[in-house]
Amino acid sequence: MEKIPYDYRIAAVFTDKNLSFRGNTAAIIQTPILLSHPEMQQIAYELNQPATTFLSPTADPNTYQVRWYAPEVEIGLCGHGAAAAAAFLGQRSPDIESFTLLYAAGQMQVKYKAPYSISLILDPIPVKKEILIPPAISKGLGIPLLAMFETGNKHIILAASEKAIRHMTPNFEVLRQSEIFGYAVTAPGDAVDFVSRTFVPHVQQLEDHATGSSHAMLAPFWSARLNKKKMTAHQLSPRGGAFHIQLDGDKLTLSGDFEWSLGVDIFERFQAAMK
């Protein structure tokens, strides 16, 4: 990998040490102004993380512009990338209680609580309609599926049990025969309110490990079915993710833990360079 011209940190978010959940990783880079699209895409490619979060300050010390990139494409909304930004900004500015992230489609609030907790406050993503399950998805997932729903983000696929989701071995070559970009496969949980796994067969990553945007649509989906506003959820990916969920009116809070994946020396050099 070529040397990245900016210091950066990598955080793993929605972790749970007690469950050996390692969460989802994202790189975070702050620059005085947002870089150009080609520059950000190249850096994300070099870092090769599920997401790279680019931050730039505004006139308001609580507010930042944000863009998210996967190694091969820009991401419109990246919940775990926003969670990583909360950790980064919170440790850099411990006197600020919450931060506003401005992205192309809107804005969200993020919060940091010392030493290793973060929260996102964002708009829930509602179901638009139920659709027929494409044969390629049914065959490719290889488990009994009950229903499929379209949202303004990814799709939701309802399965019968946590066991079926936990032991799924998707055939991604078959899944790619459907043009649908990505979906969260979900079921009631045995020890938590619901579980899920998120698949994106058309990009390099194939399975996302701890997905904030998926839980932005799964939260209202399960809230309506369970008649609950406060829930816990596990993402049963190879790394695992743990989410605490609170629905309050038209806002959703996703909370969890994080840990740093790069040493403090890089972060301290970055802080010194930004002064």
N, C-alpha and C positions, 0 to 999 in steps of 0.2 A: 504494500500500500504506500502511495506517495505521502509525503508529509503534508498534513492539513495546515493551511496558513493561519489558523486560529486555534487557540487553546479551547478545550471543550471538556465537558463532563458527560459521563454516561450513568444514568440511573436505571435501576430495575424497580418498577412500580407495581402496586397491588400484590405485594409479597406477603407471605405468612411463614415465619420461621418454624412455628410449632407444627405446621402441616408440610414443611419442606417445599412450599410454593415459592418459586423463584421469580414469578411475575414476568413482566414484559419490559424489555430494555429500550431506551431512547437516548440519543445524544442530544445535548443542549448547547447551543452556541448563541452568544449575544454579541451583536455588532452595533456600532453607532447608528448606522442606517441599514435597512434591509438590503441584502445583496441582490444581484440580478438573478432571474430564474435560472439561467445556465450555470451560474456560479453555485447556487444552492443545490441544484441537481447534481453537479459534479462532486461537491463535498459529501452529500448524502450517499452517493455511489461509493466514494472512497471509504467512508466510515462503515458502510454496509451494516447498518442497524435497521431493525424493523421500522423505525422512524427517527428522523433527525429534526429537532425543533429549532427554528431560527427566531430569535427575539431581537427587537430593536426598541429603544425607549421612545416615549412621546414627551410632550411638555408636562404631562401629569406623571409624577413619580410612581403612581400606583398602576399605570396603564402602559401596556406594551403591544406593539404590533407583533403578530406571530404568523409563521408559515410552517407547514409540516411537509416533509418529503420522505418517501420510501426510496430505496436505492434506484428504482427505475421510473418513478412517477411522483408528482405532487399529490398530497392527500388533502381533501377538502376539510375534514374534521377528524382529528386524531385525539381521542380521549386520553390514551396513555401518554402521548406526547405532551398534552397539556398538564397531566399529573407530574411528569418529569419537570416541566417548567415551574410548577408550584414549588417543588423541592429546591430547585436551583435559585429561584427568586427569593424564596423564604429564608434560605440560609445566607444569602447575600444582603438582604434587607430585613433583619429580624424585627425591626420596629414597625414594619408595615403589616397589618393584619390580613389583608386580602389584596389580590391583584386582578386587574381586568385584562383579558387577552382579546385583542381585536383581530378577527380573521375574516376571510372574504364573505362568508355567509352570515356573519353576526358577531356576537361577543359572548364571553363566558367569564365567570368569576372563579378564581382558584385561591385556595388557602393552604398555608403551611402551619403545622403545629409541631413544635420541637418535642423530641428530637427527630422522629422518623415517620410522621403522619402527614398526609395530604388529602385535600378534598377538591372536587370540581362541582360547581353549581352551574347547571346548564338546562336547556330546554329538553323535556322528554320528546322522544320521536314516536309518534303514534302509528298504529297500523292503518294503512289505506284500505286494503281489501284482502280477502282470501283469494288465492289463486290455485290452479291445479298444479300438482307436483310434477315437474318435467321427468319423463322416464329416465333420462341420464342421471339426474340427481338421486332419484330413488335407487337406481341400480348402483350408482357410484358410492353412495353412503353405506348401502348394504345392511340396513336395519329397518324394521317396520317404522313407517312415518305416518303420523295422524293428520297433519294439515300443514299448509304453507301460506305465509302472509307476506304481502308487499308493504314496505315502509318507504319513507323518503331517504333512507340510507341503505343498509343491507336488507336482506329478507330474513324472516323468522321461519324456522321449520320446527314443528312440534313433534317430539318423539314420546314414547310411552314411559321410559324409565331412565333413571340415572345409570343403571348398569349397562343398558344398551349404548348410551353415549360414551361412557367411560371406556368401553371395549371396542368402539368403532375403529375399523381400519379402512379408511376411504381409499377408493381407487381414483386417483386424480386424473388419470388419462380419460376415464369415463366421465368424470365430473366436468371436464373441459369441453365435452360435447354439448353442454348447455351454455348459452351465452350469459347467463346470470353471473354477475361478478362475484358476489360473496353472500354468505348466510350464516346465521347463528342457529345451531341445532340445540334445542333446549328441552328440558323435562323437569318435573318436580324433583327436588332433592331429597335424599334420605336423611341428611343431617342439617341441611340448610333449606331455604325456601325454594330455590331452583338452581339448576346447574346448566352449563352450556359448553359448547365448543364452537369456534368461529373458523370457517374455511374460506380461503380466497384462492381458488385453484388456478386462476389466470395470471398470477404473479409469482415471483420467485419463492416467496415465503411459504405459500400453500396453507399453513395453519397459523393463525394469530394466537398469541399466548395469553394475554390478559387485555381485553378490548373494551375501552371506555365507550366507544360509539355503539357497540353491540348492547351494552347494558343501558344505554340511553333509550333504546327501543324495547329491551327485555323488561325494564323496570315497569313501565305502564302496562305492558302486556300481562305480566304476572300480578301486578297490583289489582287489575280488574278481575282476574280469575281467583285470587286468594283473598280478596277484600282486605288487603293490608297496605299500609303506607310506609312501613318500616320493614326492610327485608335484608337478608344476607344471601349471598350467592357465591358459588365457586365455578371458575372456569377450568375445565378438566383437560387442559392442554398438556403437552409433555412437561412444560415448566410450571404450570398451575397458577391460578390467580384467585385472590380473595377480595370481595367487594362488600361494603356496607352501604345500604341504599335507603334514602329518605325522600319520599315525595311530599311536597308541601305546596298546595295550590298548583300553579303552572310551572313550578320549578322542581328540579331533581338534583339531589346531592349524592355524588358517588365519593366514598371515602375509602382509604386503605393505607397501607404502609409502603415504605420504599427503603432501598439501600443503594449506596453508591457502588458502581462497578469499576470506577477508576479512582486512583489514590488522591488524597487531599493535595499533594504537591502540585498536580496539574491545575486544580481549582485555585490554589493560592497564586500560582503564576498568572492565571487568567485575571484574577481580581487585581493584581498589581498592574497588569497591562491596561486595564480599563480605567485606572485612576488618572 
